[in-house]
Amino acid sequence: MSDAAVGTTLDAKPRVSRQFRLQWEEVQQSWVLLYPEGMVRLNRSAGEIMKRSDGIATVQEIVADLERSFGAEGLTHDVLGFIDLAKKQRWIEV
């Protein structure tokens, strides 16, 4: 079974795929993923998760940082769901 088919765990260390470059686009006021054929514009939540996906922080640490930064609780399910989606899109490697 491939990694993309397995749900992400809290101790996983996601990082932006080598096929993409994450960058802030001032004109669009959003994070984007650049690749040779184009660009993916990320919504605010996706951008916040992606910019923390550095291959060093675990999913649990990313969730804790997001909850602390935005004064929110209970983000684990949403973050795991996005990371699984991003793995399927090949935006993230774990």
N, C-alpha and C positions, 0 to 999 in steps of 0.2 A: 504494500500500500504506500502511495507517495505521501510526502509531508503535507501536501495541500489537502489530502483527503482526511488527515487526522486533525482533530481539533487542537488548537493551540493551548498549551498549559501556562500556568502563571509563572513558571520558572524559565520559560522560553525567552530568548534574547533576540527579538526581531531587529532587522536592519533594512534600510532601503536597498532594494535590489541593485546590483551593479549595472543593470541595463538602463537605470534611470538616474536622474540627478534631481534632488529636491532643492527647490529654490523659491525664495519670496519674490513675487512679482508686484512691484510697487504700483504699476499702472492698473493691475487688476485687483489690488489689495487682497491678495490671496497667495497661499502656497500652491505651487505647481510641481508636477513631475515632468521633467523634460526627457525626451528620448529622440533618437535620430529621425523618426517619422512624424513627430509632433509633440503634443503637450496634453497633460491631463490636469485640469483645474480642480483643486480639492476644496471641499467646503471647510468651514472653520474647524469643526471637530476632527475631520480626517487630517487636516494639516497639523493640528496640535499633537495627534497621535504619531503621525509620520515623523515630525521633527524630533520626537523623543526616541524614535526607533533607530538607535545608533549601534546596535550589536553589543552594547555593554550593559544597558539597563534591561532588567527582566520586565516581563509584562506586569508583574505585581508592582514593581517600582514605578513603571509608567502610570499605572492606575493611581497609585498613591500620589504621585506628582500632580496629575491632572485634578484629582479631588482636592488637594491642597491649594493648587493655583486658582481653581474656580469655585472654591467653597462648596463643593458638591459631594454627594455620597452615592454609593451604589453604582459606580460606573464600570465595574468589572465585566458584566455581561455585554455591555455595549462595546467596550474596548476589544474584548475577545472576538466578538462578532465582526468588528471592522477588520481586525488583523486576519481572521480567517478569509474574509472577502478579499483583502489585499493580497494574501498569498495566492488565491485562485487567479487573480489578475496579474500575478507575478511582479507586483509593486514591492513586495516585502519578501525577504528570505529569513528563515529562522534556523 
